Amino acid sequence: MRTSIPSFFASQWRFFHLLVGVLIITVLVLEALGAGVTHATDGKAHFDIEPIFVPYRDMRPRANFMYASSSGAVIQDSIHVKNYGSAPGTIDIYPVDAITSQGSGEAFPRRTDPRRDVGAWITLSRQQVTLNPGQSQDIPFSLRIPDHARPGQHLGGLIAEAPVQQQSSSKGAIQAIVQIHIRKAISVFINLPGTIVKKLNAAGVSYDEASSHQRVLIALANTGTQFLHPSGSLKITNAAGQQLQNVPLKLGALLPQTSIHYPVFMQHTALNPGTYTATLNLAYEGNHKLNYSTSFVVPLPQVPKISSLPPAISDLVTLNADFFSTLTPWHYAMGICLLFCMLSTLLFWIQKLYKLNINRRGNFKRRNRKQ
């Protein structure tokens, strides 16, 4: 006689399998939806700035403020501000001096940085404006050039800076808050008459120990009155005179009366600790050339400090009483799925044991009948 598993266990077995399948699908959907959840509020102010356009004076709209003037002059102009967003907003406007960035090219520093050139010559009628969506306003300013201003080219900027925006992003129990700084700049270029000087100086080459990739820093200074755009090469030879590097260089603008430490990354061949010779050859405006040679040292690499293991473990593993508040629906779904998998496994072995017990009883009865 053959005994089948009771229908109760069979139906429960099918039910648990179906439930586990549904939970797995739910977890996959939750993971896909929660892969990168960004919380942002709808309705924001978005500002744009540009020089005002006067049809009878300007041939076409201006992208920047450009003036050919003279020492002691006073220039009157205006900046146009518009809120093309969907919510009211406030924006700050302030002048700055332009600088040369480390990688060459002009850059505009922070509001708190000192102003000694164009940024100090500009006076705005107001430095903050609040606009409704679609509203715009012209902000007049005056530019007073000092009587003894240096001849040549000068560069500054008008900066429009929105209040800091916070944006949160979460994935599972990990949440990150990012502060977004929105700055827009319009350059203010002034050319003053006088003696034109085009002069580029090199003051040294040093190995950059702070960089994660091998590179050297070239100390360059534009001591003239004009913008310079150097190009050329940097050659590096070892103590035996073998050339290890020949890196082509093409720099962006170097502003007058500014200096930088221009980074040059080593290519193909690494520099071992030792003394090397750097030969710099640059050409720039006016058929001028800069030929410079100096030595520099690549030091021995520093051995990183190894902290003791117990403090590291105590710093990394820290549980608080608010552990469950960090869990997300994804974690709960995974926990429920694991729980039902365990119950399903338990039910499977119960069925096995039950069937084995029934088979043993049937065999025992058959043996008794034969006897």
Secondary structure, DSSP 8 states (H G I E B T S, - for coil): ------HHHHHHHHHHHHHHHHHHHHHHHHHHHTTTEEE--S----EEEEE---TTT-SS--SSEEEE--TT-EEEEEEEEEE-SSS-EEEEEEEEE-EE-TTSSEE---TTS---SHHHHEEES-SEEEE-TT-EEEEEEEEE--TT--SEEEEEEEEEE---EEEEEEETTEEEEEEE--EEEEEEEEEE-S-----EEEEEEEE-TT-SS-EEEEEEEE-SSS-B--EEEEEEE-TT--EEEEEEEE---B-TTEEEEEEEE--SS---SEEEEEEEEEEETTTEEEEEEEEEEE----------HHHHHHHH----TT-GGG--HHHHHHHHHHHHHHHHHHHHHHHHHHHHHHHHHHHHHHHHHH-
